[in-house]
Amino acid sequence: MEGRMDARRLYDALDAQRRAQGISWRQLAERAGVSPSLLSRMGNGQRPDLDGFIALVQWLGTPAEEFMVEPGGHRDTTVSLETQLALLLRARDDLTEADKDYLLDILGATMRRIKADRREG
């Protein structure tokens, strides 16, 4: 199976997290353990090498699959929305574990309601 990485999506996710943390690209590079030039090259449309990719997705706390594109340009959507949101919540360091659990409970209840509504409708 041939697949590709969506480097633009990865770069955009890095930029969003960088802005949310109020850090510079240089600080992001330092925290992620990559060179600032790697991030600069990505900003110019180049793809990171495998080690850089791994370091960046680990820093984001996001599964690598989130940035994969299947042949033909389709993204794999087998990871459920609930799982994606749970990963995002778990990666937050500005929430307590109790807050994360509470939000995940609400998310779970909402998703169950949506699924039940779909079955009825």
C-alpha positions in Angstrom: 0.0 0.0 0.0 1.4 3.3 -1.0 0.6 6.4 1.1 2.0 9.9 1.6 2.3 12.3 4.4 0.4 15.6 4.2 3.2 17.9 5.1 1.1 21.0 4.9 -1.4 19.6 7.4 1.4 18.8 9.8 2.9 22.2 9.4 -0.5 23.8 10.0 -1.0 21.7 13.1 2.5 22.7 14.4 1.7 26.4 13.7 -1.6 26.2 15.6 0.0 24.5 18.6 2.9 27.0 18.5 0.5 29.9 18.5 -1.5 28.3 21.3 1.6 28.0 23.4 2.9 31.5 22.5 6.3 30.2 21.4 8.5 30.9 18.4 9.4 28.5 15.7 12.9 28.3 17.2 11.5 27.4 20.6 9.2 24.8 19.0 12.2 23.2 17.2 14.1 23.1 20.5 11.2 21.5 22.4 10.5 19.0 19.7 14.2 18.1 19.2 14.5 19.1 15.6 16.5 21.8 13.8 14.9 25.2 13.1 15.9 24.7 9.4 13.6 21.6 9.2 10.7 23.8 10.2 11.7 26.5 7.8 12.0 23.9 4.9 8.5 22.6 5.9 7.2 26.1 5.7 8.5 26.2 2.1 6.6 23.0 1.2 9.2 20.3 1.8 8.5 17.2 3.8 10.5 16.3 6.9 12.6 13.2 7.1 11.3 10.2 9.1 13.1 11.1 12.4 11.9 14.7 12.1 8.3 13.6 11.4 8.3 11.3 14.4 9.7 14.0 16.7 7.1 16.5 15.5 4.1 14.2 15.9 5.3 13.2 19.3 5.6 16.8 20.3 2.1 17.5 19.0 0.8 14.4 20.9 -1.1 13.4 17.7 -1.0 10.0 16.0 1.1 9.9 12.9 -1.9 8.6 11.0 -3.5 12.0 11.3 -1.1 13.3 8.7 -1.3 10.4 6.3 -3.0 10.6 2.9 -4.0 7.5 0.9 -3.3 7.2 -2.9 -5.6 9.5 -4.7 -5.4 12.2 -2.0 -7.9 10.7 0.4 -7.3 10.8 4.1 -7.9 7.8 6.3 -11.0 8.5 8.4 -11.0 5.1 10.2 -10.0 6.9 13.5 -13.3 7.9 15.0 -14.1 11.5 15.8 -14.4 10.6 19.5 -10.9 9.1 19.5 -9.4 12.1 17.7 -11.0 14.5 20.2 -9.9 12.3 23.2 -6.3 12.4 21.9 -6.5 16.2 21.6 -7.9 16.5 25.2 -5.4 14.1 26.7 -2.5 16.1 25.1 -3.6 19.4 26.8 -1.4 20.4 29.7 -3.6 23.3 30.7 -6.4 21.0 32.0 -6.3 18.8 35.1 -6.9 15.1 34.7 -10.3 15.5 36.4 -11.2 18.2 33.9 -10.1 16.0 31.0 -12.1 13.1 32.4 -15.2 15.3 32.7 -14.9 16.6 29.2 -14.4 13.1 27.9 -17.6 11.9 29.7 -19.5 14.8 28.1 -18.0 13.9 24.7 -18.9 10.2 25.2 -22.5 11.0 26.1 -22.8 13.4 23.1 -21.5 10.8 20.7 -23.9 8.1 22.1 -26.8 10.6 21.6 -25.7 11.3 18.0 -25.5 7.6 17.2 -28.9 6.9 18.8 -30.4 9.8 16.8 -29.0 8.4 13.6 -30.4 5.0 14.3 -33.9 6.4 15.0 -33.8 8.8 12.0 
